[in-house]
């Protein structure tokens, strides 16, 4: 399967009808089902492409109850916006989406981007095993003073967990205390993990103990002593993901509120974990057509 590009999307999905046909196949691969009672439904012969469920007397469209719900934007623009967000390694700003696709207002473009990001949130995340790297970084704000403790005053904490040659997870954390780190380890790392690699930050040994990780499975690399690789022990791969995130913040988004930081982290992780998949665009649409509604009121609450 060849990866989709913008020209492919414009050529293959140039009408809303063609977009709806793909969404129908992605949402109901085994035939149209009623979103209320899950019974089989039939298509009505109308211009609006409605479906009807006789069991609960309900009419609906393929976008009802999904991320696309109540959107007045043409599906052709939805598809192109999705492709742009999928293929931009460092992300795509709402302002750029607005200019590129000719969307009327920044507010509409911003809401569009956040709805696509919401669909990129993984509902089920398998536990990571094998060789796992964990690190923390700080984003946003300005440094006050010098040293590690000074950076904590005005920045947001991001915890990164990556399985070597596997998946990446990034989380917006409240702090880097041992209890907080232990919670992320318990929720994301398998008990059968081979080894967990971190730097020499003082909280990690206590976090491992609280998470029930055997001391022999915890390997540290002495960053404070300017040591960054020691055989197979390093945190370079998770730090590469941090580098990509920070380039996205500085060069693309420019400013991210603490409230929405988690959504941007989910987008980065989703795209990073699927970067070599040729069906990235189709897979993203599949998530969008099976994800629940995100209202503007809930997004801005």
TORVEXRO-546365 format. One line per field, with one value per residue (C-alpha): residue number from 1; residue in three letters; x, y, z. Coordinates in steps of 0.02 Angstrom, whole numbers. Example, Ala and Ser with C-alpha at 12.3 -4.5 7.8 and 13.67 -1.06 7.14 Angstrom:
% TORVEXRO-546365
k: 1 2
r: ALA SER
x: 615 684
y: -225 -53
z: 390 357
This chain:
% TORVEXRO-546365
k: 1 2 3 4 5 6 7 8 9 10 11 12 13 14 15 16 17 18 19 20 21 22 23 24 25 26 27 28 29 30 31 32 33 34 35 36 37 38 39 40 41 42 43 44 45 46 47 48 49 50 51 52 53 54 55 56 57 58 59 60 61 62 63 64 65 66 67 68 69 70 71 72 73 74 75 76 77 78 79 80 81 82 83 84 85 86 87 88 89 90 91 92 93 94 95 96 97 98 99 100 101 102 103 104 105 106 107 108 109 110 111 112 113 114 115 116 117 118 119 120 121 122 123 124 125 126 127 128 129 130 131 132 133 134 135 136 137 138 139 140 141 142 143 144 145 146 147 148 149 150 151 152 153 154 155 156 157 158 159 160 161 162 163 164 165 166 167 168 169 170 171 172 173 174 175 176 177 178 179 180 181 182 183 184 185 186 187 188 189 190 191 192 193 194 195 196 197 198 199 200 201 202 203 204 205 206 207 208 209 210 211 212 213 214 215 216 217 218 219 220 221 222 223 224 225 226 227 228 229 230 231 232 233 234 235 236 237 238 239 240 241 242 243 244 245 246 247 248 249 250 251 252 253 254 255 256 257 258 259 260 261 262 263 264 265 266 267 268 269 270 271 272 273 274 275 276 277 278 279 280 281 282 283 284 285 286 287 288 289 290 291 292 293 294 295 296 297 298 299 300 301
r: UNK UNK UNK UNK UNK UNK UNK UNK UNK UNK UNK UNK UNK UNK UNK UNK UNK UNK UNK UNK UNK UNK UNK UNK UNK UNK UNK UNK UNK UNK UNK UNK UNK UNK UNK UNK UNK UNK UNK UNK UNK UNK UNK UNK UNK UNK UNK UNK UNK UNK UNK UNK UNK UNK UNK UNK UNK UNK UNK UNK UNK UNK UNK UNK UNK UNK UNK UNK UNK UNK UNK UNK UNK UNK UNK UNK UNK UNK UNK UNK UNK UNK UNK UNK UNK UNK UNK UNK UNK UNK UNK UNK UNK UNK UNK UNK UNK UNK UNK UNK UNK UNK UNK UNK UNK UNK UNK UNK UNK UNK UNK UNK UNK UNK UNK UNK UNK UNK UNK UNK UNK UNK UNK UNK UNK UNK UNK UNK UNK UNK UNK UNK UNK UNK UNK UNK UNK UNK UNK UNK UNK UNK UNK UNK UNK UNK UNK UNK UNK UNK UNK UNK UNK UNK UNK UNK UNK UNK UNK UNK UNK UNK UNK UNK UNK UNK UNK UNK UNK UNK UNK UNK UNK UNK UNK UNK UNK UNK UNK UNK UNK UNK UNK UNK UNK UNK UNK UNK UNK UNK UNK UNK UNK UNK UNK UNK UNK UNK UNK UNK UNK UNK UNK UNK UNK UNK UNK UNK UNK UNK UNK UNK UNK UNK UNK UNK UNK UNK UNK UNK UNK UNK UNK UNK UNK UNK UNK UNK UNK UNK UNK UNK UNK UNK UNK UNK UNK UNK UNK UNK UNK UNK UNK UNK UNK UNK UNK UNK UNK UNK UNK UNK UNK UNK UNK UNK UNK UNK UNK UNK UNK UNK UNK UNK UNK UNK UNK UNK UNK UNK UNK UNK UNK UNK UNK UNK UNK UNK UNK UNK UNK UNK UNK UNK UNK UNK UNK UNK UNK UNK UNK UNK UNK UNK UNK UNK UNK UNK UNK UNK UNK
x: 0 68 59 -71 -15 -114 -131 -202 -330 -382 -398 -485 -598 -650 -833 -923 -1008 -841 -785 -945 -925 -752 -812 -956 -838 -721 -858 -962 -851 -986 -1136 -1223 -1273 -1381 -1273 -1410 -1463 -1326 -1455 -1442 -1500 -1546 -1502 -1644 -1660 -1629 -1503 -1438 -1376 -1478 -1489 -1640 -1657 -1832 -1799 -1782 -1857 -1697 -1626 -1440 -1292 -1119 -1048 -1179 -1104 -924 -788 -870 -1035 -1126 -981 -1025 -857 -856 -787 -661 -579 -588 -494 -359 -337 -317 -184 -89 -89 -38 110 182 320 325 138 31 -35 -219 -166 -75 -225 -337 -228 -192 -373 -458 -559 -659 -603 -459 -584 -655 -481 -427 -582 -553 -374 -423 -559 -434 -314 -453 -473 -287 -306 -279 -418 -321 -134 -44 86 264 396 570 691 603 671 596 643 570 579 510 417 344 376 544 687 709 881 995 1000 871 765 750 672 529 458 388 376 262 326 319 356 414 410 470 494 656 605 425 291 310 202 209 113 83 130 102 278 425 406 433 248 199 333 284 104 153 268 132 4 116 259 234 291 388 494 675 754 704 833 833 955 1024 881 859 672 691 759 617 490 550 533 356 308 372 515 662 821 917 799 836 987 1043 1152 1252 1199 1262 1435 1422 1397 1260 1290 1358 1346 1161 1108 1047 890 929 776 650 752 740 551 568 673 537 407 507 540 353 318 451 434 252 132 237 127 31 -78 -53 -237 -217 -38 -97 -190 -33 66 -63 -50 140 138 4 99 269 210 137 270 318 142 79 -102 -76 -207 -339 -303 -327 -494 -545 -510 -605 -762 -764 -721 -856 -915 -805 -911 -836 -909 -819 -657 -656 -733
y: 0 170 312 445 622 783 760 584 650 792 670 524 619 773 766 744 589 501 553 484 321 294 343 220 77 125 144 -7 -135 -269 -164 -9 -19 97 198 184 2 -76 -161 -166 -9 31 179 295 360 542 675 688 507 460 290 223 98 26 -54 113 226 329 420 459 496 418 565 563 539 553 685 754 782 948 1014 1135 1113 1009 835 868 999 881 751 872 941 763 724 883 843 662 704 854 781 937 968 1093 1252 1301 1465 1369 1253 1406 1485 1324 1264 1434 1411 1564 1593 1545 1483 1356 1297 1284 1182 1071 1032 992 873 778 774 706 560 525 488 303 219 59 62 -105 -119 -87 -221 -270 -124 35 211 342 525 693 862 1037 1142 1316 1471 1552 1496 1592 1578 1431 1247 1107 1174 1347 1270 1197 1367 1418 1264 1114 938 806 624 516 325 231 47 21 -5 10 132 306 379 560 631 803 776 887 856 735 666 481 447 530 437 272 294 315 164 53 108 89 -32 -221 -315 -428 -286 -334 -169 12 144 319 458 489 600 565 523 371 243 284 280 108 43 111 38 -133 -139 -245 -145 -259 -208 -23 44 225 333 470 627 741 667 701 516 486 310 160 6 -24 90 262 368 439 371 450 611 611 616 760 853 831 895 1050 1090 1078 1198 1324 1314 1268 1299 1435 1434 1292 1318 1200 1153 1080 1015 835 841 894 756 628 694 684 507 447 511 454 276 262 358 207 146 176 178 322 432 294 237 415 428 262 334 493 401 290 424 512 690 832 988 1163 1193 1041 1086 1263 1225
z: 0 -51 78 37 -7 -27 -215 -188 -64 -181 -327 -242 -120 -218 -166 -1 -71 -99 76 152 59 135 309 295 252 395 524 475 387 410 360 428 611 713 834 966 969 860 748 559 468 288 178 131 -46 -3 -56 123 125 279 360 453 595 606 777 866 731 715 564 560 446 440 540 678 851 788 786 628 718 678 574 434 349 189 217 78 190 339 238 182 359 424 294 338 524 490 380 474 583 691 686 593 671 660 577 440 416 401 266 170 160 151 311 358 537 651 781 657 607 791 834 681 732 911 854 747 896 1006 886 899 1084 1111 1210 1242 1270 1289 1426 1369 1395 1337 1354 1411 1426 1543 1550 1597 1512 1536 1407 1396 1498 1526 1635 1797 1873 1841 1876 1876 2020 1940 1784 1885 1931 1762 1652 1623 1656 1519 1559 1414 1412 1259 1225 1129 947 1005 1058 1134 1272 1331 1478 1551 1734 1885 1952 1949 2125 2153 2180 2016 1918 2000 1945 1761 1774 1849 1718 1565 1598 1611 1765 1647 1579 1547 1597 1630 1585 1659 1693 1868 1927 2113 2106 1992 2118 2240 2098 2043 2220 2237 2068 2121 1994 2049 2074 1955 1815 1837 1743 1755 1645 1731 1636 1774 1744 1555 1517 1387 1322 1417 1309 1278 1421 1365 1352 1180 1090 1209 1206 1016 1035 1159 1031 900 1023 1066 883 856 999 949 760 728 871 955 1109 1193 1346 1492 1478 1302 1317 1342 1175 1082 1168 1111 933 935 1007 885 734 800 832 657 562 454 420 242 303 427 344 332 510 574 484 562 734 690 634 789 919 1022 994 1058 1080 1078 1252 1323 1234 1305 1475
